[in-house]
Protein backbone atom coordinates (compact mmCIF):
# COMPACT_ATOMS: atom_id res chain seq x y z
CA UNK A 1 0.00 0.00 0.00
CA UNK A 2 1.19 3.52 -0.73
CA UNK A 3 2.61 5.28 2.30
CA UNK A 4 0.10 8.15 2.36
CA UNK A 5 -2.87 5.80 2.12
CA UNK A 6 -1.47 3.59 4.88
CA UNK A 7 -1.01 6.60 7.14
CA UNK A 8 -4.55 7.85 6.47
CA UNK A 9 -5.96 4.41 7.35
CA UNK A 10 -4.08 4.39 10.64
CA UNK A 11 -5.13 7.90 11.61
CA UNK A 12 -8.77 7.04 10.91
CA UNK A 13 -8.36 3.97 13.11
CA UNK A 14 -6.94 5.85 16.10
CA UNK A 15 -9.52 8.61 15.69
CA UNK A 16 -12.69 6.56 15.28
CA UNK A 17 -12.02 3.15 16.82
CA UNK A 18 -9.61 4.04 19.60
CA UNK A 19 -11.07 7.46 20.33
CA UNK A 20 -7.74 9.09 21.12
CA UNK A 21 -7.55 12.78 21.97
CA UNK A 22 -6.88 15.43 19.34
CA UNK A 23 -3.56 16.19 21.02
CA UNK A 24 -2.40 12.55 20.82
CA UNK A 25 -3.54 12.18 17.22
CA UNK A 26 -1.70 15.37 16.25
CA UNK A 27 1.47 13.96 17.84
CA UNK A 28 1.08 10.69 15.88
CA UNK A 29 0.47 12.60 12.66
CA UNK A 30 3.51 14.80 13.19
CA UNK A 31 5.84 11.90 14.06
CA UNK A 32 4.66 9.69 11.22
CA UNK A 33 4.72 12.51 8.66
CA UNK A 34 8.42 12.92 9.44
CA UNK A 35 8.90 9.15 9.15
CA UNK A 36 7.18 9.02 5.76
CA UNK A 37 9.19 11.99 4.52
CA UNK A 38 12.38 10.15 5.48
CA UNK A 39 11.17 6.93 3.80
CA UNK A 40 10.27 8.79 0.61
CA UNK A 41 13.68 10.48 0.50
CA UNK A 42 15.18 6.98 0.82
CA UNK A 43 13.32 5.85 -2.28
CA UNK A 44 10.57 3.92 -0.48
CA UNK A 45 7.04 4.43 -1.80
CA UNK A 46 5.19 1.34 -0.55
CA UNK A 47 4.82 -0.26 2.88
CA UNK A 48 5.94 -3.61 1.44
CA UNK A 49 9.43 -2.16 0.96
CA UNK A 50 9.94 -1.37 4.66
CA UNK A 51 12.25 -3.81 6.45
CA UNK A 52 13.46 -4.05 10.06
CA UNK A 53 16.84 -2.70 8.94
CA UNK A 54 15.19 0.39 7.46
CA UNK A 55 13.16 1.06 10.60
CA UNK A 56 16.26 0.61 12.74
CA UNK A 57 18.27 2.99 10.55
CA UNK A 58 15.57 5.66 10.80
CA UNK A 59 15.52 5.49 14.61
CA UNK A 60 19.33 5.43 14.77
CA UNK A 61 19.57 8.56 12.62
CA UNK A 62 16.99 10.35 14.72
CA UNK A 63 18.79 9.29 17.92
CA UNK A 64 22.11 10.73 16.72
CA UNK A 65 20.64 13.98 15.39
CA UNK A 66 22.23 17.29 16.37
CA UNK A 67 20.88 18.66 18.61
CA UNK A 68 20.09 15.35 20.27
CA UNK A 69 16.36 14.76 20.82
CA UNK A 70 15.04 14.40 24.34
CA UNK A 71 14.63 10.79 25.46
CA UNK A 72 10.90 11.37 25.91
CA UNK A 73 10.59 12.68 22.33
CA UNK A 74 12.51 9.70 20.97
CA UNK A 75 10.37 7.29 22.98
CA UNK A 76 7.21 8.89 21.63
CA UNK A 77 8.57 8.68 18.06
CA UNK A 78 9.30 4.98 18.49
CA UNK A 79 5.83 4.45 19.92
CA UNK A 80 4.27 6.19 16.91
CA UNK A 81 6.29 4.13 14.42
CA UNK A 82 5.58 0.85 16.22
CA UNK A 83 1.89 1.64 16.54
CA UNK A 84 1.61 2.28 12.82
CA UNK A 85 3.45 -0.89 11.81
CA UNK A 86 1.52 -3.05 14.30
CA UNK A 87 -1.71 -1.75 12.81
CA UNK A 88 -0.54 -2.48 9.25
CA UNK A 89 0.51 -6.02 10.17
CA UNK A 90 -2.74 -6.68 12.02
CA UNK A 91 -4.76 -5.49 9.04
CA UNK A 92 -2.75 -7.67 6.63
CA UNK A 93 -1.32 -4.65 4.83
CA UNK A 94 2.17 -5.76 5.85
CA UNK A 95 3.16 -9.42 6.09
CA UNK A 96 5.21 -8.82 9.23
CA UNK A 97 5.82 -5.98 11.65
CA UNK A 98 9.25 -4.53 10.74
CA UNK A 99 9.33 -2.49 13.96
CA UNK A 100 9.00 -5.50 16.26
CA UNK A 101 12.70 -5.50 17.17
CA UNK A 102 12.74 -1.91 18.35
CA UNK A 103 13.50 -1.39 22.00
CA UNK A 104 12.39 1.81 23.70
CA UNK A 105 15.22 4.12 24.75
CA UNK A 106 16.02 4.23 28.41
CA UNK A 107 14.73 7.52 29.69
CA UNK A 108 17.15 9.38 31.96
CA UNK A 109 16.09 9.55 35.55
CA UNK A 110 14.81 13.02 36.25
CA UNK A 111 16.19 14.77 39.27
CA UNK A 112 13.41 15.97 41.54
CA UNK A 113 13.00 19.73 41.63
CA UNK A 114 13.23 21.31 45.05
CA UNK A 115 12.40 24.85 46.08
CA UNK A 116 14.88 27.04 47.88
CA UNK A 117 14.26 27.66 51.57
CA UNK A 118 13.19 31.22 50.74
CA UNK A 119 10.68 29.92 48.19
CA UNK A 120 9.29 27.46 50.72
CA UNK A 121 8.85 30.26 53.27
CA UNK A 122 6.94 32.32 50.70
CA UNK A 123 4.81 29.34 49.70
CA UNK A 124 3.87 28.55 53.29
CA UNK A 125 2.99 32.18 53.98
CA UNK A 126 0.82 32.52 50.86
CA UNK A 127 -2.59 31.37 52.25
CA UNK A 128 -4.63 34.01 54.06
CA UNK A 129 -4.38 33.76 57.84
CA UNK A 130 -7.71 35.58 58.17
CA UNK A 131 -9.89 33.18 56.17
CA UNK A 132 -10.93 29.68 57.30
CA UNK A 133 -9.84 28.01 54.06
CA UNK A 134 -6.54 29.88 54.22
CA UNK A 135 -5.93 28.54 57.73
CA UNK A 136 -6.67 25.02 56.49
CA UNK A 137 -4.38 25.47 53.49
CA UNK A 138 -1.54 26.75 55.68
CA UNK A 139 -1.91 23.68 57.92
CA UNK A 140 -1.78 21.37 54.89
CA UNK A 141 1.28 23.06 53.39
CA UNK A 142 3.14 23.21 56.71
CA UNK A 143 2.43 19.53 57.32
CA UNK A 144 3.61 18.49 53.84
CA UNK A 145 6.91 20.33 54.22
CA UNK A 146 7.47 19.35 57.86
CA UNK A 147 6.96 15.62 57.29
CA UNK A 148 7.77 14.96 53.63
CA UNK A 149 4.40 13.26 53.28
CA UNK A 150 2.98 12.47 49.87
CA UNK A 151 -0.14 14.49 49.05
CA UNK A 152 -2.15 11.25 49.03
CA UNK A 153 -0.86 10.42 52.52
CA UNK A 154 -1.77 13.87 53.84
CA UNK A 155 -5.35 13.84 52.56
CA UNK A 156 -5.85 10.34 53.98
CA UNK A 157 -4.87 11.42 57.50
CA UNK A 158 -7.50 11.09 60.20
CA UNK A 159 -7.76 13.47 63.14
CA UNK A 160 -6.52 10.66 65.41
CA UNK A 161 -3.31 10.43 63.37
CA UNK A 162 -2.22 13.87 64.57
CA UNK A 163 -3.11 13.38 68.21
CA UNK A 164 0.27 12.01 69.25
CA UNK A 165 2.03 15.25 70.14
CA UNK A 166 5.13 15.92 68.10
CA UNK A 167 4.91 12.79 65.92
CA UNK A 168 2.60 11.84 63.08
CA UNK A 169 1.46 8.45 61.82
CA UNK A 170 1.46 8.18 58.02
CA UNK A 171 0.06 5.36 55.90
CA UNK A 172 2.15 5.04 52.75
CA UNK A 173 2.34 2.78 49.74
CA UNK A 174 1.27 -0.80 50.38
CA UNK A 175 -0.54 0.35 53.55
CA UNK A 176 2.82 0.55 55.33
CA UNK A 177 2.76 2.83 58.35
CA UNK A 178 5.59 5.04 59.52
CA UNK A 179 6.02 7.52 62.33
CA UNK A 180 7.53 10.90 61.48
CA UNK A 181 8.28 13.89 63.71
CA UNK A 182 6.31 17.12 63.30
CA UNK A 183 8.00 20.48 63.86
CA UNK A 184 6.56 23.25 66.00
CA UNK A 185 5.47 25.41 63.06
CA UNK A 186 3.44 22.60 61.50
CA UNK A 187 2.05 21.58 64.87
CA UNK A 188 0.87 25.14 65.56
CA UNK A 189 -0.70 25.43 62.10
CA UNK A 190 -2.56 22.12 62.47
CA UNK A 191 -3.74 23.03 65.98
CA UNK A 192 -5.07 26.37 64.70
CA UNK A 193 -6.95 24.57 61.94
CA UNK A 194 -8.37 21.96 64.33
CA UNK A 195 -9.66 24.49 66.84
CA UNK A 196 -10.72 27.39 64.64
CA UNK A 197 -11.76 25.92 61.29
CA UNK A 198 -12.36 22.18 61.13
CA UNK A 199 -15.43 22.12 63.45
CA UNK A 200 -17.23 24.57 61.17
CA UNK A 201 -16.34 22.61 58.04
CA UNK A 202 -17.36 19.31 59.65
CA UNK A 203 -20.79 20.74 60.50
CA UNK A 204 -21.48 21.30 56.79
CA UNK A 205 -21.09 17.66 55.75
CA UNK A 206 -21.47 14.10 56.91
CA UNK A 207 -19.37 13.02 59.84
CA UNK A 208 -15.85 12.24 58.63
CA UNK A 209 -12.74 11.25 60.53
CA UNK A 210 -10.49 12.80 57.90
CA UNK A 211 -8.25 15.61 59.10
CA UNK A 212 -8.54 17.86 56.07
CA UNK A 213 -12.03 18.77 54.88
CA UNK A 214 -13.28 20.74 51.90
CA UNK A 215 -15.49 23.83 51.96
CA UNK A 216 -18.62 21.64 52.05
CA UNK A 217 -17.40 19.34 54.79
CA UNK A 218 -16.36 16.41 52.60
CA UNK A 219 -12.84 14.96 52.83
CA UNK A 220 -10.34 16.98 50.83
CA UNK A 221 -9.37 15.13 47.63
CA UNK A 222 -5.87 14.69 46.28
CA UNK A 223 -6.75 16.90 43.31
CA UNK A 224 -8.01 19.66 45.60
CA UNK A 225 -4.84 19.46 47.69
CA UNK A 226 -2.78 19.83 44.51
CA UNK A 227 -4.79 22.96 43.66
CA UNK A 228 -3.95 24.34 47.11
CA UNK A 229 -0.23 23.91 46.35
CA UNK A 230 -0.53 25.42 42.89
CA UNK A 231 -2.56 28.39 44.14
CA UNK A 232 -0.06 29.05 46.92
CA UNK A 233 2.80 28.96 44.40
CA UNK A 234 1.03 31.51 42.22
CA UNK A 235 0.36 33.78 45.19
CA UNK A 236 4.01 33.47 46.23
CA UNK A 237 5.08 34.31 42.65
CA UNK A 238 7.13 31.15 42.34
CA UNK A 239 7.84 30.77 38.64
CA UNK A 240 9.69 27.43 38.76
CA UNK A 241 7.75 24.25 38.11
CA UNK A 242 5.67 23.17 41.09
CA UNK A 243 4.20 19.67 41.34
CA UNK A 244 2.21 17.76 43.97
CA UNK A 245 5.56 16.37 45.21
CA UNK A 246 7.38 19.71 45.33
CA UNK A 247 7.28 20.07 49.12
CA UNK A 248 8.27 16.39 49.57
CA UNK A 249 11.28 16.91 47.29
CA UNK A 250 12.18 20.11 49.14
CA UNK A 251 11.87 18.34 52.51
CA UNK A 252 14.35 15.64 51.48
CA UNK A 253 16.77 17.99 49.76
CA UNK A 254 16.91 20.46 52.64
CA UNK A 255 17.47 17.66 55.17
CA UNK A 256 20.42 16.33 53.17
CA UNK A 257 21.82 19.81 52.68
CA UNK A 258 21.64 20.22 56.45
CA UNK A 259 23.73 17.10 57.01
CA UNK A 260 21.05 14.44 57.59
CA UNK A 261 22.05 10.83 56.95
CA UNK A 262 20.52 9.42 53.77
CA UNK A 263 19.26 6.37 55.72
CA UNK A 264 17.32 8.61 58.08
CA UNK A 265 15.80 10.49 55.14
CA UNK A 266 14.88 7.12 53.63
CA UNK A 267 12.92 6.22 56.76
CA UNK A 268 11.20 9.60 56.89
CA UNK A 269 10.14 9.37 53.24
CA UNK A 270 9.00 5.76 53.55
CA UNK A 271 11.20 4.51 50.72
CA UNK A 272 11.62 0.74 50.58
CA UNK A 273 15.10 1.10 49.09
CA UNK A 274 17.80 3.63 49.89
CA UNK A 275 18.53 3.77 46.15
CA UNK A 276 15.30 5.71 45.69
CA UNK A 277 16.37 8.22 48.32
CA UNK A 278 19.87 8.61 46.93
CA UNK A 279 18.56 10.53 43.93
CA UNK A 280 18.24 13.48 46.30
CA UNK A 281 21.95 13.32 47.06
CA UNK A 282 22.59 14.28 43.43
CA UNK A 283 20.59 17.44 43.96
CA UNK A 284 22.64 18.27 47.04
CA UNK A 285 25.91 17.52 45.24
CA UNK A 286 24.90 20.07 42.61
CA UNK A 287 24.48 22.60 45.41
CA UNK A 288 27.90 21.72 46.81
CA UNK A 289 29.46 22.21 43.37
CA UNK A 290 27.85 25.63 43.05
CA UNK A 291 29.11 26.69 46.48
CA UNK A 292 32.59 25.38 45.68
CA UNK A 293 32.68 27.13 42.31
CA UNK A 294 31.77 30.49 43.81
CA UNK A 295 33.71 30.25 47.08
CA UNK A 296 37.00 28.42 46.53
CA UNK A 297 39.87 30.65 45.31
CA UNK A 298 41.21 27.93 43.00
CA UNK A 299 37.84 26.87 41.59
CA UNK A 300 37.57 29.75 39.12
Buried (B, 14 or more C-beta within 10 A) or exposed (E): BEBEEBBEBBBEBBBEEEEBEEEBBEBBBEBBEBBBEBBEEEEBEEBEEBEBEBBBEBBEEBBEEEEEBEBEBBBBBBBBBBBBBBBBBEEEBBEEBBBEEBEEBEEEEEEBBBBBEEBBEBBBEBBEEEEBBBBBBBBBBBBBBBBBBBBBBBBBBBBEBBEEEEEBBBBBEEEEEBEBEBBEBBBEBBEBBBEEBBEEBBEEBEEBEBBBBBEEBBBBBBEBBBBBBBEBBEBBEBEEEBBBBBBBBBBBBBBBBEEBEBEEBBBBBBBEEEEEBBBBBEBBEEBEEEEEEEEEEEEE
